[in-house]
Amino acid sequence: MPLIKKAGTTKGIGPAAAPYDEGDTNLLGEAPAAPAAPTMQPGVVLQGRYAIEGTLGVGGMSVVYRGRDLRFKDVVRPCAIKEMFQSAPDSNTRLLNLKNFERESGLLATLHHPAIPKVYDFFEEHGRFYLILELIPGQDLETVLDEAGGPLPEERVARWAVQICDVLAYLHNRTPEPVVFRDMKPSNVMVTPEERIVLIDFGIARNLNRADRKGTMIGTEGYSPPEQYRGLAEPRGDLYALGATMHQLLSGSDPRLETPFTFHERPLRQLNPSVSPEIDAVVARALEYDASARWGSAEEMKAALLQLPSLGAPAAGAVVAQRLTSPRWRQYARISR
């Protein structure tokens, strides 16, 4: 059976990481595999070096622990220890899970960006595989939204989105092969106490081979773009998922509870009138059903965000005009009238 979703991975690799949300479904509407259970108690030491201090997150394929690197005797050096958990009953799925875990480890080791966790080590011990990562302090954005109990301030969301566009531009322009994240959503984005954004969980990110962009249907329903349901991985798919993420943070409306691709029926300013027309236009363009009608690149979307009045720029009438020239939104405006 092909992997259709990152079947129950952890929500974070920081100290406030939340457990996997069993309400999530894959692109076929199926529930993920049952979550794994922690297998190691505090005090266990791996490789004679990495001490387990507690559990950060639990998912269907992995458990993430808070750890400490004991090699630095006079310095407390925390780390995140991601343990692959094999619960699949058939050997083909177990092999695929192992390959994906190894691919995630290898991919992360080649990436160098402030918004991507650093990789320190990768090894096998007692038949299990471990990935040692930078421990990210803070919370994932889904937890921040839940604790706020309602929409988040526009300026804060816009500043996060600028940072996310920056790291997406790094991934999409990577050579020799671009990388598509494929699972942008609030629970896969950490924010540190300094308001620094870090992407987590690269388990389903993939190198983009321009000769063959097809793959399995993978992602999270509600955030994934329509082309991803057809197995197509494109950089502009990440921009759609970023638009869905911003829509949720600014409206409080969870896209997983709605029919996919119906954001145009739930305009941002209709759900939250305090949102500016300018950021509404930026999000609306990112959420276009037709990929060619979205922002052409993460850099282009970032430039539009930097023109928002909430970030200190003058009124961005041109951005609103770009939205109004979209065929889909012209049609919606006629229907609304």
C-alpha positions in Angstrom: 0.0 0.0 0.0 1.5 3.4 -1.0 2.1 6.0 1.6 -0.6 8.6 1.1 0.0 10.8 4.1 2.8 11.1 6.6 0.8 8.6 8.5 0.7 10.1 12.0 4.0 11.9 12.3 4.7 14.1 15.3 3.5 17.7 15.4 6.8 19.2 16.5 10.3 18.9 17.7 10.3 21.6 20.3 9.6 21.4 24.0 5.9 22.3 23.5 5.4 19.8 20.6 1.8 18.5 20.6 0.8 14.9 20.0 -0.5 13.8 16.6 -4.1 14.9 16.0 -6.1 11.7 15.3 -8.7 13.8 13.6 -6.4 14.4 10.7 -7.0 12.4 7.5 -5.1 11.8 4.3 -6.0 12.9 0.8 -8.4 9.9 0.5 -10.2 10.9 3.6 -8.8 7.9 5.5 -7.7 8.1 9.2 -4.0 7.7 9.9 -2.5 4.7 11.5 -2.8 4.3 15.2 -0.2 6.4 17.0 3.0 4.8 18.2 3.8 4.7 21.9 7.0 5.9 23.6 9.5 3.0 23.9 12.1 4.7 26.0 12.0 6.1 29.5 14.1 9.1 30.8 17.6 7.9 31.5 18.1 5.7 28.5 21.3 6.5 26.6 21.7 5.8 22.9 25.1 5.3 21.3 26.7 6.0 24.7 26.0 9.7 23.9 22.3 10.8 23.7 20.4 10.7 26.9 16.6 10.5 26.8 15.0 13.2 29.1 11.3 13.0 28.1 8.8 12.6 25.2 7.9 15.6 23.0 5.5 14.1 20.5 4.0 10.8 19.4 2.8 9.7 15.9 2.0 6.7 13.8 5.5 6.3 12.4 7.7 8.0 14.9 8.2 9.2 18.5 10.2 12.4 19.2 12.0 12.6 22.5 13.8 15.5 24.3 17.4 14.5 24.7 20.8 15.7 25.8 24.1 15.2 24.1 26.4 13.9 26.9 29.6 14.5 24.9 29.7 18.1 26.0 30.5 17.5 29.7 30.4 21.1 30.9 27.7 22.3 28.6 24.0 21.3 28.5 23.3 20.7 24.8 19.7 19.7 24.3 18.5 17.9 21.1 15.5 16.3 19.6 15.7 12.5 19.1 13.3 11.2 16.4 12.8 7.4 16.7 11.2 5.6 13.7 8.4 3.3 14.8 7.4 0.4 12.5 3.8 -0.6 13.2 2.8 -1.6 9.6 1.8 -5.2 9.3 3.3 -5.9 5.8 6.9 -5.8 4.8 6.4 -3.6 1.7 5.0 -0.8 3.8 7.7 -1.2 6.5 10.3 -0.9 3.7 8.7 2.2 2.3 8.5 3.8 5.7 12.2 3.1 6.3 13.1 4.6 2.9 11.1 7.7 3.7 12.7 8.1 7.1 16.2 7.7 5.5 15.2 10.1 2.8 14.1 12.7 5.3 17.4 12.3 7.2 19.4 12.6 4.1 17.5 15.6 2.8 17.7 17.5 6.0 21.4 16.9 6.2 21.8 18.8 2.9 19.7 21.8 3.8 21.1 24.9 5.5 18.6 27.6 6.4 17.7 29.3 9.7 14.1 28.1 9.4 15.1 24.4 9.0 16.2 22.3 12.0 19.9 21.2 11.9 20.7 17.5 11.7 23.4 16.3 14.1 23.3 12.5 13.7 21.6 9.5 12.1 22.1 5.9 13.3 20.5 2.5 13.9 20.5 0.9 17.3 18.7 -2.3 18.4 16.8 -2.5 15.1 15.4 1.0 15.3 16.5 4.1 13.4 17.2 7.5 15.1 17.5 11.0 13.8 19.2 13.6 16.1 18.0 17.1 15.4 18.2 20.6 16.7 15.7 21.2 19.5 13.4 24.0 18.5 12.0 26.0 21.5 8.5 27.3 21.3 5.2 26.1 20.0 3.7 25.0 16.7 1.3 27.5 15.1 -1.7 25.2 15.6 -1.1 25.3 19.4 -0.7 29.1 19.3 -4.0 29.4 17.5 -5.7 27.0 19.9 -4.4 28.9 22.9 -5.5 32.2 21.4 -9.1 31.0 21.1 -9.7 33.0 18.0 -8.0 34.6 14.9 -4.5 35.9 15.4 -3.3 39.5 14.7 -2.7 40.3 11.1 0.7 41.8 11.6 2.0 38.7 13.4 0.6 36.3 10.8 2.1 38.4 8.0 5.5 38.5 9.6 5.4 34.7 9.9 4.3 34.3 6.3 7.2 36.5 5.1 9.6 34.1 6.9 7.8 31.0 5.5 8.1 32.5 2.0 11.8 33.0 2.5 12.4 29.3 3.4 10.1 28.1 0.7 12.1 30.2 -1.8 15.3 28.5 -0.5 13.8 25.1 -1.0 12.2 25.8 -4.4 15.4 27.3 -5.8 17.7 24.6 -4.4 20.2 23.1 -6.9 20.6 20.7 -8.5 17.0 19.8 -7.6 14.3 22.0 -6.1 12.5 20.7 -3.0 8.7 20.8 -2.5 7.7 20.6 1.2 4.2 19.2 0.4 2.7 19.4 3.9 2.6 23.1 4.9 0.1 23.5 7.8 0.1 25.2 11.2 1.1 22.1 13.1 4.3 21.8 10.9 5.5 25.3 11.6 7.2 26.2 14.9 7.5 29.7 16.3 10.2 30.4 18.8 10.0 32.9 21.7 11.9 35.3 19.5 9.2 35.0 16.8 11.5 33.0 14.5 9.7 30.5 12.2 11.0 27.0 11.7 9.6 24.3 9.4 9.4 20.9 11.0 8.6 17.4 9.7 10.2 17.0 6.3 9.0 13.4 6.2 7.1 13.8 2.9 9.2 16.6 1.3 10.6 15.5 -2.1 13.1 16.6 -4.6 11.4 17.8 -7.7 12.5 16.0 -10.8 11.2 18.2 -13.6 11.0 15.2 -16.0 8.6 13.4 -13.7 6.5 15.3 -11.2 4.1 12.6 -10.4 4.1 10.8 -7.1 1.7 9.4 -4.6 -1.3 11.3 -3.3 0.2 12.7 -0.2 -0.4 15.6 2.2 -3.2 16.7 4.5 -6.8 17.3 3.4 -7.8 20.9 3.6 -4.4 22.3 3.1 -3.2 20.4 0.0 -3.8 22.0 -3.4 -6.0 20.2 -6.0 -3.0 19.1 -8.1 -1.5 17.2 -5.2 -4.6 15.0 -5.1 -3.5 13.9 -8.6 0.0 13.1 -7.3 1.6 16.3 -8.7 4.3 18.0 -6.6 4.8 21.7 -7.7 6.4 24.6 -5.8 3.1 26.6 -6.2 1.4 23.8 -4.3 3.4 24.9 -1.2 2.0 28.5 -1.8 -1.5 27.2 -1.8 -0.9 25.3 1.5 0.6 28.5 2.9 -2.5 30.4 1.8 -4.6 27.8 3.6 -2.5 28.1 6.7 -2.8 31.9 6.7 -6.5 31.7 6.1 -6.9 29.5 9.2 -4.7 31.6 11.4 -6.5 34.8 10.4 -10.0 33.4 10.5 -9.9 30.6 13.1 -11.7 28.4 10.5 -10.1 24.9 10.3 -10.0 23.8 6.6 -9.9 20.2 7.6 -13.5 20.5 8.7 -14.6 22.1 5.3 -15.1 20.7 1.8 -11.7 20.9 0.0 -11.1 23.9 -2.3 -14.0 26.0 -1.0 -12.0 28.9 0.4 -13.6 31.2 -2.2 -17.0 30.4 -0.6 -15.5 31.5 2.8 -13.7 34.8 2.0 -11.3 35.9 4.7 -12.9 39.3 5.4 -16.3 37.7 5.6 -15.0 35.5 8.5 -12.9 38.2 10.1 -13.9 41.8 9.0 -10.9 43.2 10.8 -8.5 41.7 8.3 -7.3 44.2 5.7 -8.3 44.0 2.0 -4.6 43.8 1.1 -3.8 40.6 3.1 -7.1 39.2 2.0 -6.0 39.7 -1.6 -2.6 38.0 -1.0 -4.2 35.0 0.6 -6.9 34.7 -2.0 -4.4 34.6 -4.8 -2.4 31.9 -3.1 -5.6 29.9 -2.8 -6.5 29.9 -6.5 -7.7 26.5 -7.7 -5.7 26.9 -10.9 -2.0 26.8 -10.0 -1.1 29.2 -12.9 -3.3 31.9 -11.3 -1.5 31.8 -8.0 1.7 33.7 -7.1 4.4 32.7 -9.5 6.9 32.0 -6.8 7.6 32.3 -3.1 9.7 35.4 -3.8 6.7 37.1 -5.5 4.4 36.3 -2.7 6.9 37.5 -0.1 7.2 40.8 -2.0 3.5 41.2 -1.9 3.4 40.5 1.8 6.1 43.2 2.4 3.8 45.7 0.8 1.1 45.2 3.4 0.1 48.3 5.5 0.2 46.0 8.6 3.9 45.7 8.0 4.4 49.4 7.6 4.0 49.8 3.9 1.6 52.3 2.2 -1.8 51.0 1.1 -1.2 48.3 -1.5 -4.0 49.0 -3.9 -2.0 47.2 -6.6 -2.2 44.0 -4.7 -6.0 44.3 -4.4 -6.1 45.0 -8.1 -4.2 41.8 -8.8 -6.9 39.9 -6.9 -9.7 41.5 -8.8 -8.1 40.6 -12.2 -8.3 36.9 -11.3 -11.0 35.2 -13.4 -12.1 33.1 -10.5 -12.6 36.0 -8.1 -14.3 38.2 -10.9 -16.8 35.3 -11.2 -17.3 35.1 -7.4 -17.8 38.9 -7.2 -20.6 38.6 -9.8 -22.3 35.8 -7.9 -22.0 37.7 -4.6 -23.7 40.8 -6.1 
